[in-house]
Every structure is written in structure tokens, then in C-alpha cells.
């Protein structure tokens, strides 16, 4: 792993999509080496925040979308303005350890057909990282190689290193998906194009779950995530397989989430019941080919 630090800074732009992230974004930026080129894409018209960040930090460019356009749409705008071959897509509540970026950069440079590399993500209540898998459930998990690197079909990453060259052939993130499953869709297209996704288990980042936004919006954001999880899951399977496959892959979730919603309703836990109900509503919208239109009600 002989890549120099200077080469690292020349080759990577860090793109951070923010929304109501005022309380965490400075901590996130301060955790990164100031020599990295960084792009903040703020999913609102909060120009006061972006002007302040631009004044305070070096090598920082800011984009205001002007409204909540969704993760994939905002991320695409950041990728488009990046002038390096590699883009590090980072959530504002994610904190890579010292050598994390260097390790995943080494991986993407040295593994044949690598289009995307992620580190392992350590969450507060999780002892191990297992948020990855294969689209064909009959495939057994591959073995990590001698570098502790594993090839996977999909992985949920709060920090993702992407080779922009692949976007010339498969396109950017699908902007029909407002939230949830946009990474899975992108990784499926990587696989279809015969490129590869890797996890370097020596590289470590930490994720403060639910802190990418102001905690006072937790309920509204959970409702939004649940609705779009239902919408996007059906959309993904219909897009890459067929209508029948999409229904089969969602039917278990619909049954379980409906029961959970009813159970919480009977216990007079209206908010918890509504979070599960939102998944079903999102699924119904997607089933009838309606747009991913739900937005959290946030002042």
C-alpha cells in the first residue's frame, strides 16, 4: 500500500449530502483531512449554512439544491461537479478512522474491475458488520482473500468510494428513487456491467445512526424512510426483474409490517403504528406506478 498521501488528495473528492444536518456537519468535516477536496450538497435552500461552511473550511465547495430532492439526486449533483476520477460518498454522521480512506483507495486501485469499495461500518449497537450480500440468494458467501477483502453483490455503505469511470457506462444514481434502495440499484447495474463491488474489512468507519439530521425530526424522518423503503423496494425488483418478482419480494414485509402496525395501534402507540403503516402506503404507491412523492413534514 504505497500510495502517497498527496496522490490520495489529488485522486479523491469527498461528496457529503446533507439535510437538516447543521448539528453534525462540522464534526464530520473536521474529522477529514483538510487537504481533501470536499463538496457539500445541501438538500434545501439553507444558504446561510453553506456560506458559513465555505468560509470556515478549506477545499470546500457547496451546492444548495433549493428543496429536498432526495439522496440520489443530490449525490449526482456532487458527482457531476467532482473533477477527480474517484468520489468518496460520505454520510454526515459517518466518521472514517485514520487509515480508512487510504485502505479503500488502495483496494479500488489494485483489484481488477473494481468500481466501488466500502469499509466496514461500526454502529453503536452492532458488534459486527454484516450489511451485505448477493442478489442470488442461492450463492454462498465468498471467502475474504489474504488482504481481508471480500467481493459482494451489494452492500449498505455510509461511506462509499466510487470510480467515476463506471458512470460513463451505467449512468448515475436512479433519480426516480427518492430514498432507500438507490445504492442497491446502482450496485445491481455495476454487476450487470461486469464490474465489481468490494469490502475491505481492514478499513473501519463509525456510523452515528439517526444523527445525520436534527434529532427533533426523528419521527418525521422515520416515517419518510419507511414510506420510501416500501416504495423503493418494489420499484427495484420490478425494474431489475419483473412485476411478479417484485410482489413476491414485498409480500412478507407487507404482512409483517401490517401486523406490527396493528399491534402498536392496539397498544395506543400511534406514532410507532404509523411508521410501519408508512411502509405499506409506499408499497401501494409503487404498485400502482405512482411517483415517490412522500416528503417528511418538516418546518
C-alpha positions as CSV (number, residue, x, y, z in Angstrom):
1,X,0.0,0.0,0.0
2,X,2.5,2.5,-1.2
3,X,0.1,5.2,-2.5
4,X,1.3,8.6,-1.2
5,X,-0.9,10.9,0.8
6,X,-0.6,13.6,-1.8
7,X,-1.7,11.2,-4.6
8,X,-4.7,10.4,-2.4
9,X,-5.7,14.0,-2.1
10,X,-5.3,14.5,-5.9
11,X,-7.4,11.5,-6.8
12,X,-10.4,11.7,-4.5
13,X,-13.2,14.2,-4.0
14,X,-15.4,13.7,-0.9
15,X,-19.1,14.4,-1.5
16,X,-21.4,14.8,1.5
17,X,-25.2,15.1,1.1
18,X,-26.8,17.0,3.9
19,X,-30.4,17.7,5.0
20,X,-31.1,19.3,8.4
21,X,-27.5,18.3,9.3
22,X,-26.5,21.5,11.0
23,X,-25.7,19.8,14.3
24,X,-23.3,17.2,12.9
25,X,-21.8,18.5,9.7
26,X,-18.9,20.5,11.3
27,X,-17.9,17.4,13.3
28,X,-17.9,15.4,10.1
29,X,-15.8,17.9,8.1
30,X,-13.3,18.3,11.0
31,X,-12.7,14.6,11.0
32,X,-11.5,14.7,7.4
33,X,-8.0,15.9,6.3
34,X,-8.4,19.5,5.1
35,X,-6.3,18.6,2.0
36,X,-9.2,16.6,0.6
37,X,-11.4,18.3,-1.9
38,X,-14.9,18.3,-0.5
39,X,-18.4,19.0,-1.9
40,X,-21.3,19.7,0.4
41,X,-24.7,19.2,-1.3
42,X,-27.4,20.7,0.9
43,X,-30.8,19.4,0.1
44,X,-32.5,22.7,0.9
45,X,-32.3,26.5,0.4
46,X,-30.3,27.0,3.6
47,X,-27.6,29.3,2.1
48,X,-26.6,30.6,5.5
49,X,-25.2,27.2,6.4
50,X,-23.4,26.7,3.1
51,X,-21.9,30.2,3.2
52,X,-20.7,29.7,6.7
53,X,-19.1,26.3,5.9
54,X,-17.4,27.7,2.8
55,X,-15.9,30.5,4.8
56,X,-14.7,28.3,7.6
57,X,-13.2,25.3,5.8
58,X,-10.6,25.0,3.0
59,X,-11.0,23.0,-0.2
60,X,-14.8,23.1,0.3
61,X,-17.4,23.7,-2.4
62,X,-21.1,23.9,-1.6
63,X,-24.3,23.3,-3.6
64,X,-27.8,24.3,-2.5
65,X,-30.4,22.1,-4.2
66,X,-33.1,24.5,-3.0
67,X,-35.5,21.8,-1.9
68,X,-35.5,18.3,-0.6
69,X,-34.7,16.5,-3.8
70,X,-33.7,13.1,-2.4
71,X,-30.4,11.4,-1.7
72,X,-29.7,10.1,-5.2
73,X,-30.5,13.4,-7.0
74,X,-28.3,15.4,-4.6
75,X,-25.4,12.9,-4.8
76,X,-25.5,13.0,-8.6
77,X,-25.0,16.8,-8.5
78,X,-22.0,16.3,-6.3
79,X,-20.5,13.6,-8.5
80,X,-21.0,15.8,-11.6
81,X,-19.0,18.7,-10.2
82,X,-16.2,16.5,-8.9
83,X,-13.1,16.8,-11.0
84,X,-11.3,13.7,-9.8
85,X,-11.6,10.1,-11.0
86,X,-12.7,8.8,-7.6
87,X,-15.6,10.1,-5.4
88,X,-16.0,9.3,-1.8
89,X,-19.7,9.4,-0.9
90,X,-20.0,10.1,2.8
91,X,-23.0,10.5,5.1
92,X,-22.6,13.4,7.5
93,X,-22.9,11.1,10.6
94,X,-20.1,8.8,9.4
95,X,-16.6,9.0,10.7
96,X,-13.8,7.1,9.0
97,X,-10.8,6.0,11.1
98,X,-7.3,7.4,10.2
99,X,-6.3,4.9,7.5
100,X,-9.8,4.0,6.3
101,X,-9.8,6.1,3.1
102,X,-6.2,5.1,2.2
103,X,-7.1,1.4,2.6
104,X,-10.2,1.5,0.4
105,X,-8.4,3.7,-2.2
106,X,-5.7,1.1,-2.4
107,X,-8.3,-1.6,-2.9
108,X,-10.1,0.2,-5.8
109,X,-6.7,0.8,-7.5
110,X,-5.4,-2.7,-7.1
111,X,-8.4,-5.0,-7.6
112,X,-9.4,-5.9,-11.2
113,X,-12.7,-4.4,-12.3
114,X,-13.3,-2.7,-9.0
115,X,-16.0,0.0,-9.4
116,X,-16.9,0.5,-5.7
117,X,-15.2,-0.2,-2.4
118,X,-16.5,0.3,1.1
119,X,-15.0,-0.2,4.6
120,X,-16.8,-2.0,7.4
121,X,-19.2,0.3,9.3
122,X,-19.3,0.0,13.1
123,X,-22.7,1.1,14.6
124,X,-23.3,1.8,18.3
125,X,-25.4,-1.2,18.9
126,X,-23.7,-3.6,16.5
127,X,-20.8,-5.9,17.2
128,X,-20.1,-6.9,13.6
129,X,-20.6,-5.7,10.1
130,X,-23.0,-7.9,8.1
131,X,-24.9,-5.5,6.0
132,X,-24.1,-7.0,2.6
133,X,-25.0,-9.9,0.4
134,X,-25.7,-11.4,-3.0
135,X,-28.6,-10.9,-5.4
136,X,-28.9,-14.6,-6.0
137,X,-29.7,-16.0,-2.5
138,X,-28.5,-19.5,-3.6
139,X,-25.0,-18.2,-3.8
140,X,-22.8,-19.0,-0.8
141,X,-20.8,-16.1,0.6
142,X,-17.4,-15.8,-0.9
143,X,-14.3,-16.0,1.2
144,X,-12.3,-13.0,2.2
145,X,-8.9,-13.0,0.5
146,X,-5.5,-12.7,2.1
147,X,-5.9,-8.9,2.2
148,X,-9.1,-9.3,4.2
149,X,-11.1,-8.1,1.1
150,X,-14.4,-9.6,0.1
151,X,-16.3,-9.3,-3.2
152,X,-20.0,-8.8,-2.8
153,X,-23.0,-8.0,-5.0
154,X,-24.5,-5.3,-2.7
155,X,-23.5,-3.5,0.5
156,X,-25.2,-0.8,2.5
157,X,-22.4,1.7,2.9
158,X,-22.4,5.0,4.8
159,X,-19.1,5.7,3.1
160,X,-18.5,4.5,-0.4
161,X,-15.5,5.0,-2.8
162,X,-16.7,5.1,-6.4
163,X,-14.8,5.0,-9.6
164,X,-16.5,7.7,-11.7
165,X,-15.4,6.0,-14.9
166,X,-18.2,3.4,-14.4
167,X,-20.9,6.1,-14.5
168,X,-20.0,6.7,-18.2
169,X,-21.4,3.3,-19.0
170,X,-24.1,2.6,-16.4
171,X,-25.2,6.2,-15.6
172,X,-25.5,7.9,-12.2
173,X,-27.9,7.1,-9.4
174,X,-31.5,6.5,-10.4
175,X,-33.3,9.8,-9.6
176,X,-36.7,8.1,-9.6
177,X,-35.7,6.7,-6.2
178,X,-36.0,9.5,-3.6
179,X,-34.6,7.5,-0.7
180,X,-33.7,3.8,0.1
181,X,-32.5,1.2,-2.4
182,X,-30.7,3.8,-4.6
183,X,-27.4,2.1,-3.7
184,X,-28.7,-1.4,-4.3
185,X,-30.0,-0.3,-7.7
186,X,-26.6,1.3,-8.6
187,X,-24.7,-1.9,-7.4
188,X,-27.0,-4.1,-9.5
189,X,-26.1,-2.1,-12.5
190,X,-22.4,-2.4,-11.6
191,X,-22.8,-6.1,-11.5
192,X,-24.7,-6.2,-14.8
193,X,-21.8,-4.3,-16.4
194,X,-19.4,-7.0,-15.2
195,X,-17.7,-4.7,-12.7
196,X,-17.2,-5.4,-9.0
197,X,-18.0,-4.2,-5.5
198,X,-15.6,-4.9,-2.7
199,X,-15.5,-4.6,1.1
200,X,-12.1,-4.0,2.8
201,X,-12.5,-5.4,6.3
202,X,-9.3,-3.8,7.5
203,X,-10.8,-0.3,6.8
204,X,-13.1,0.9,9.5
205,X,-15.7,3.7,9.8
206,X,-18.1,4.6,12.6
207,X,-21.8,5.5,12.0
208,X,-23.8,7.5,14.5
209,X,-27.2,6.2,13.4
210,X,-30.0,8.7,13.1
211,X,-27.8,11.7,13.7
212,X,-27.4,13.0,10.1
213,X,-30.4,15.2,10.9
214,X,-31.5,17.2,13.9
215,X,-32.9,14.7,16.5
216,X,-36.1,16.7,16.9
217,X,-37.1,15.5,13.4
218,X,-36.5,11.8,14.2
219,X,-40.2,10.7,14.0
220,X,-40.8,12.6,10.7
221,X,-37.6,11.1,9.2
222,X,-38.5,7.6,10.3
223,X,-41.9,7.9,8.6
224,X,-40.2,9.2,5.4
225,X,-37.6,6.4,5.4
226,X,-40.3,3.7,6.0
227,X,-42.6,5.1,3.2
228,X,-39.7,5.1,0.7
229,X,-38.4,1.7,1.8
230,X,-41.8,0.3,0.7
231,X,-41.8,2.3,-2.5
232,X,-38.2,1.7,-3.5
233,X,-38.1,-2.0,-2.7
234,X,-41.0,-2.7,-5.0
235,X,-39.6,-0.4,-7.7
236,X,-36.2,-2.1,-7.5
237,X,-37.5,-5.6,-8.0
238,X,-39.9,-4.5,-10.8
239,X,-37.1,-2.6,-12.6
240,X,-34.5,-5.4,-12.5
241,X,-36.7,-8.5,-12.5
242,X,-40.5,-8.3,-13.2
243,X,-43.8,-7.3,-11.6
244,X,-44.4,-10.8,-10.1
245,X,-41.0,-10.9,-8.6
246,X,-41.5,-7.5,-7.0
247,X,-44.8,-8.6,-5.4
248,X,-43.2,-11.8,-4.1
249,X,-40.3,-10.0,-2.6
250,X,-42.5,-7.5,-0.8
251,X,-45.4,-9.7,0.3
252,X,-43.7,-10.9,3.5
253,X,-42.8,-7.4,4.5
254,X,-46.3,-6.2,3.9
255,X,-47.7,-8.9,6.1
256,X,-45.2,-8.4,8.9
257,X,-45.4,-4.6,8.8
258,X,-49.2,-4.6,8.7
259,X,-49.3,-6.9,11.8
260,X,-46.8,-4.6,13.6
261,X,-48.8,-1.5,12.8
262,X,-52.0,-3.2,14.1
263,X,-50.3,-4.4,17.3
264,X,-48.9,-0.9,18.1
265,X,-52.3,0.6,17.3
266,X,-54.0,-1.7,19.8
267,X,-51.5,-0.6,22.4
268,X,-52.3,3.1,21.5
269,X,-48.8,3.7,20.3
270,X,-49.9,5.9,17.4
271,X,-46.5,7.0,16.2
272,X,-45.0,3.5,16.1
273,X,-48.0,2.2,14.4
274,X,-47.8,4.9,11.8
275,X,-44.1,4.2,11.0
276,X,-45.0,0.6,10.0
277,X,-48.1,1.8,8.2
278,X,-46.0,4.1,6.0
279,X,-44.1,1.2,4.5
280,X,-47.4,-0.3,3.3
281,X,-48.5,3.1,1.8
282,X,-45.2,3.5,0.0
283,X,-45.6,0.0,-1.4
284,X,-49.1,0.7,-2.7
285,X,-47.9,3.9,-4.5
286,X,-45.2,2.0,-6.2
287,X,-47.5,-0.9,-7.0
288,X,-49.7,1.5,-8.9
289,X,-46.7,3.1,-10.7
290,X,-47.0,6.4,-8.8
291,X,-44.0,8.6,-8.2
292,X,-42.1,8.5,-4.9
293,X,-43.9,11.7,-3.8
294,X,-44.0,11.5,0.0
295,X,-41.9,14.1,1.9
296,X,-41.5,14.4,5.7
297,X,-43.5,17.3,7.1
298,X,-40.7,19.4,8.5
299,X,-40.8,23.2,9.0
